[in-house]
Amino acid sequence: MSVPKKRNHPHISNTPPIKKGLVYHKIIPVAIVIFMLFGAGFSYLLVGVDRTSLLTGILIGGVCGLIFGLLIAKSLSKK
């Protein structure tokens, strides 16, 4: 007669599960920086070397990058 083998149960870890949506929020700072650079370059091409126009371009680019990054993160977290 064959004797059934005892199998050990797999160990369950106590670490909390990683949220799926948390990974996609790393896109927001990247989008902000890229759009800030585009805003600075665009204002430099239009006006030249002027501090207020460069800062305005950076600020507008940062806001656009934030909006774009939030939209991308929202669309990626739906999947």
C-alpha positions in Angstrom: 0.0 0.0 0.0 1.2 3.4 -0.8 1.5 6.1 1.8 0.4 9.6 0.9 3.2 12.2 1.1 2.7 15.1 3.4 3.1 18.4 1.6 4.1 21.6 3.4 1.8 24.5 2.9 3.3 27.5 1.2 4.3 30.3 3.6 2.1 33.3 3.5 4.0 36.6 3.7 2.7 39.4 5.9 3.6 42.1 3.4 0.7 44.1 2.1 -0.2 43.8 -1.5 1.1 46.5 -3.9 -1.6 48.6 -5.3 -1.8 48.6 -9.1 -2.5 52.3 -9.5 0.4 53.4 -7.4 3.0 52.4 -10.0 1.4 54.7 -12.7 1.6 57.8 -10.6 5.4 58.0 -11.3 4.4 59.4 -14.7 3.2 62.7 -13.2 6.6 64.2 -12.1 8.1 63.0 -15.4 5.4 64.8 -17.4 5.8 67.9 -15.3 9.5 68.1 -16.0 9.2 67.4 -19.7 6.4 70.0 -20.1 8.4 72.6 -18.1 11.4 72.1 -20.5 9.1 72.5 -23.5 7.6 75.6 -21.9 11.0 77.1 -21.3 12.2 76.3 -24.8 9.0 77.7 -26.4 9.3 80.9 -24.5 13.0 81.2 -25.3 12.2 80.8 -29.0 9.4 83.4 -28.9 10.9 86.1 -26.6 14.6 85.3 -26.1 16.5 85.5 -22.9 14.0 87.3 -20.5 13.6 86.1 -17.0 9.9 86.7 -16.6 9.0 85.1 -19.9 11.2 82.0 -19.1 9.6 81.7 -15.7 6.1 82.1 -17.1 6.9 79.5 -19.8 8.2 77.1 -17.1 5.1 77.8 -14.9 2.6 77.2 -17.7 4.5 74.2 -18.9 4.5 72.7 -15.3 0.7 73.2 -15.0 0.1 71.6 -18.4 2.4 68.7 -17.4 0.5 68.2 -14.2 -2.8 68.1 -16.0 -1.4 65.7 -18.7 0.2 63.5 -16.1 -3.0 63.2 -14.1 -4.9 62.3 -17.2 -2.4 59.6 -18.2 -2.3 58.2 -14.6 -6.1 58.1 -14.5 -6.4 56.3 -17.9 -3.7 53.8 -16.9 -5.3 53.0 -13.6 -8.6 52.1 -15.3 -7.1 48.9 -16.8 
